[in-house]
Amino acid sequence: MRDSLLAVLVAALVALLLGPGQAAARESGFRHYVALGDSYTSGPLIPLQRLDPLGCLRSTSNYPAQLAWRLRVRSFTDVSCAGADTADMAAPQRVPLGVNPPQLDALRQHTDLVTLGIGGNDHGVFGTVIDTCPELRESDPDGAPCREHFTVDGTDTLLAAIADTRRNVEAVLREIRTRSPGATVLVIGYPRIAPPTGTCPRVLPFADGDYAWLDSVEQALNGALAAAAATVGRARFIDMYPASLGHDACAGRDAWIQGKDTNPLAAASYHPRLSGMTGVATEIHRVLTS
């Protein structure tokens, strides 16, 4: 009952935010949708923020909410949470002002659609890059000081960590299959953060040579997610790289990703904007209905 009421409220809010210019929602074959994931799913600071718990920074207009509205599901449960990694799928996650229960506990036998957006926080990959790279730019603005920082004895330590992330995601997918054996399971890739060419240091303060490296790390992470989905089977990877071309953090008004400066009324730094959430929801909906 609580999930159904929440779905109605979220649908109304999303309809108001999207406006009449967006495609009308249509009935789908899906009835019971559960969304799992980290901050790229939850939508930190994107209005309106939910309170259950507030520390998860879960938006009522993130891509799961928009997708639920478009698909007209009967029940919608979003347990995504900022800072989540694969361990938080099966264990409680402590957040400011509360605790997010194990995300997998939201699954039921009758759940027929699951989206999973996870992996970037395993081994602190995203957080480490964001915390480290901007500080290193001044030491070599034309070079690749961040890539050099994370390369030890010729091995890129972040790329090595991502190989372990693949195994973690595989374990999560197997557990999803056990709890919701009939569900369509979608593994959602991360959209572009850096542009394929060019730089924008005022928005994305990385050294020039580190833009390509940052992109390679993100592509490796997406590759790990795709491989996990293929290995476990009966799960589909949604590649957000093609759809997000031209919408990276450097794309100005067309950007789906916020740059280094947090907008407290719109998006957290280095996280999706409302436009990014709409872009992801649109791509998932296209895949499900094509």
C-alpha positions in Angstrom: 0.0 0.0 0.0 2.8 2.4 0.9 4.6 1.7 -2.3 1.5 2.2 -4.4 0.7 5.6 -2.7 4.3 6.6 -3.2 4.2 5.7 -6.9 1.1 7.9 -7.3 2.7 10.9 -5.5 5.9 10.5 -7.5 4.1 10.3 -10.8 2.3 13.5 -10.1 5.4 15.3 -9.1 7.3 14.1 -12.1 4.5 15.1 -14.5 4.6 18.6 -13.1 8.4 18.8 -13.4 8.5 17.4 -16.9 5.7 19.5 -18.3 3.5 18.9 -21.3 6.3 18.8 -23.8 7.5 15.3 -22.7 6.0 12.1 -24.2 2.9 10.9 -22.4 3.1 7.9 -20.1 1.9 4.7 -21.6 0.8 1.4 -20.1 3.5 -1.2 -20.1 3.8 -4.8 -19.2 5.6 -4.0 -16.0 3.7 -3.8 -12.7 6.2 -3.9 -9.8 9.4 -1.9 -10.2 12.3 -1.7 -7.8 15.2 0.7 -8.3 18.6 0.0 -6.7 21.7 2.1 -6.9 24.1 4.9 -5.7 24.0 8.7 -6.1 23.9 8.6 -9.9 20.5 6.9 -9.4 19.3 8.7 -6.3 19.9 12.3 -7.6 21.5 14.4 -4.8 19.9 17.9 -4.5 17.7 17.5 -7.5 14.2 18.8 -6.4 12.3 17.5 -4.6 14.4 15.5 -2.1 12.8 12.6 -0.2 13.2 12.2 3.6 13.3 8.4 3.9 16.1 8.9 4.9 17.2 12.4 4.0 20.8 11.3 4.0 20.3 9.2 0.9 19.7 12.4 -1.1 17.0 10.6 -3.1 15.1 12.8 -5.5 11.4 12.4 -6.5 12.4 13.3 -10.0 15.4 10.9 -10.5 15.4 8.5 -13.4 13.6 5.7 -11.6 10.8 8.0 -10.7 10.5 9.3 -14.2 10.7 5.7 -15.6 8.0 4.5 -13.2 5.7 7.3 -14.4 6.4 6.6 -18.1 5.7 2.9 -17.6 2.6 3.4 -15.4 3.7 0.7 -13.0 1.4 -0.3 -10.2 4.0 -0.2 -7.5 7.4 1.6 -7.4 10.0 1.3 -4.8 13.2 3.3 -5.0 15.8 2.4 -2.4 18.8 4.0 -4.1 21.2 5.9 -1.8 24.1 8.3 -2.2 27.4 6.8 -1.3 26.1 3.2 -1.8 28.5 0.5 -3.0 27.8 -3.1 -3.8 28.2 -4.1 -0.1 25.2 -1.9 0.7 23.0 -4.0 -1.4 22.9 -6.7 1.3 23.8 -4.7 4.4 22.4 -1.6 6.1 24.0 1.7 5.0 24.5 4.4 7.6 23.8 7.9 6.3 23.5 11.3 7.9 20.3 11.3 10.0 19.4 7.7 9.4 20.0 4.3 8.0 19.1 3.0 4.6 18.1 -0.7 4.9 19.8 -3.3 2.7 18.6 -2.4 -0.8 18.0 -6.0 -1.8 15.4 -6.3 0.9 13.1 -4.3 -1.3 12.9 -7.1 -3.8 9.9 -9.5 -3.9 9.0 -12.6 -5.7 6.5 -10.6 -7.8 9.0 -7.8 -8.7 9.1 -7.8 -12.5 11.4 -4.9 -13.2 14.7 -4.0 -11.5 17.2 -1.3 -12.4 20.7 -1.5 -10.8 23.1 1.5 -11.0 26.1 0.6 -8.8 29.8 0.2 -8.9 31.3 3.7 -9.0 31.8 3.8 -5.2 33.4 0.3 -4.9 37.0 0.9 -3.7 36.1 4.6 -3.6 36.9 5.0 -7.4 34.7 8.0 -8.1 35.3 9.7 -4.8 39.1 9.2 -5.0 39.3 10.6 -8.5 37.2 13.7 -7.6 39.1 14.4 -4.4 42.6 13.9 -5.9 42.7 15.0 -9.5 41.7 18.7 -9.2 44.4 19.3 -6.6 47.0 17.8 -8.9 46.2 20.0 -11.9 48.3 22.9 -10.8 51.4 20.7 -10.6 51.2 19.8 -14.4 48.2 21.5 -16.1 49.2 20.3 -19.6 50.1 16.7 -18.5 48.4 13.8 -16.8 49.4 14.1 -13.1 46.4 12.1 -11.9 47.0 9.2 -14.1 50.6 9.2 -13.0 49.5 9.4 -9.3 47.4 6.3 -9.6 50.0 4.3 -11.6 52.2 2.1 -9.4 54.9 0.0 -10.9 53.3 0.4 -14.3 49.8 -0.7 -13.2 46.9 1.7 -13.1 45.5 0.9 -9.6 42.0 2.2 -10.3 41.7 0.0 -13.4 42.8 -3.0 -11.3 40.2 -2.2 -8.6 37.5 -2.0 -11.3 38.2 -5.6 -12.1 37.1 -6.6 -8.6 34.0 -4.4 -9.0 32.9 -6.6 -11.8 32.9 -9.6 -9.5 31.0 -7.7 -6.8 28.3 -6.7 -9.3 28.0 -10.3 -10.5 27.2 -11.3 -6.9 24.5 -8.7 -6.6 22.9 -9.8 -9.9 22.8 -13.4 -8.7 21.1 -12.4 -5.5 18.6 -10.3 -7.5 17.8 -13.4 -9.6 17.3 -15.5 -6.4 14.9 -13.0 -4.8 13.0 -11.9 -8.0 13.5 -14.8 -10.5 11.0 -13.5 -13.0 12.2 -9.9 -13.2 13.6 -8.0 -16.1 17.0 -6.8 -14.7 18.7 -3.7 -16.2 22.2 -2.7 -15.3 22.5 1.0 -15.9 25.8 2.4 -17.1 27.2 5.8 -16.1 26.8 8.7 -18.5 29.8 10.6 -19.8 31.5 13.0 -17.4 34.4 14.2 -19.6 34.1 15.1 -23.2 35.7 12.9 -25.9 37.8 15.9 -27.0 38.6 19.3 -25.5 38.7 20.6 -21.9 36.8 22.9 -19.6 39.0 23.5 -16.5 36.7 26.0 -15.0 34.0 23.4 -14.8 36.0 20.1 -14.7 39.3 21.1 -13.2 41.5 18.2 -14.4 44.8 18.5 -16.1 44.5 18.5 -19.9 46.0 15.0 -20.2 43.8 13.6 -17.5 40.6 14.1 -19.4 41.3 11.1 -21.6 42.4 9.1 -18.6 39.2 10.0 -16.7 37.2 8.9 -19.6 39.1 5.6 -19.8 38.4 4.9 -16.2 34.7 5.5 -16.6 34.7 3.4 -19.8 36.4 0.6 -17.9 33.8 0.8 -15.1 31.0 0.6 -17.7 32.8 -2.3 -19.3 32.9 -4.1 -16.0 29.2 -3.6 -15.6 28.4 -4.8 -19.1 30.6 -7.9 -18.5 28.9 -8.7 -15.2 25.5 -8.5 -16.9 26.7 -10.8 -19.7 28.3 -13.3 -17.3 25.3 -13.7 -15.0 22.9 -13.7 -17.9 19.2 -12.7 -18.1 20.4 -9.1 -17.2 20.8 -6.4 -19.8 23.4 -3.6 -19.7 22.1 -0.1 -20.7 25.0 1.8 -22.2 24.6 5.5 -21.5 27.7 6.6 -23.4 26.0 6.9 -26.9 23.0 8.7 -25.5 25.1 11.1 -23.4 27.4 12.2 -26.2 27.4 16.0 -26.2 26.0 16.1 -22.7 29.2 15.8 -20.6 30.1 18.2 -17.8 31.7 20.5 -20.4 28.6 20.9 -22.5 27.2 24.0 -20.8 23.4 24.2 -21.0 23.3 20.8 -22.6 25.3 19.2 -19.8 23.7 16.3 -18.0 26.4 16.3 -15.3 27.1 19.2 -12.9 30.7 20.5 -12.8 32.8 21.2 -9.7 30.4 23.7 -8.2 27.4 22.4 -6.4 24.1 24.0 -7.1 22.2 23.5 -3.8 18.8 23.8 -5.6 19.7 21.7 -8.6 22.5 19.2 -8.4 25.6 18.1 -6.4 29.0 18.6 -7.9 30.0 16.0 -10.4 26.5 14.5 -10.3 23.6 14.3 -12.7 21.3 17.3 -13.2 17.5 16.9 -13.8 18.3 16.9 -17.5 20.7 14.0 -17.0 18.0 12.0 -15.1 15.6 12.7 -17.9 18.1 11.5 -20.4 18.7 8.3 -18.6 15.0 7.6 -18.1 14.4 8.3 -21.8 17.1 5.8 -22.9 15.9 3.1 -20.5 12.3 3.6 -21.7 13.4 3.5 -25.3 15.2 0.2 -24.7 12.2 -1.3 -22.9 9.6 -0.3 -25.5 11.6 -0.7 -28.7 
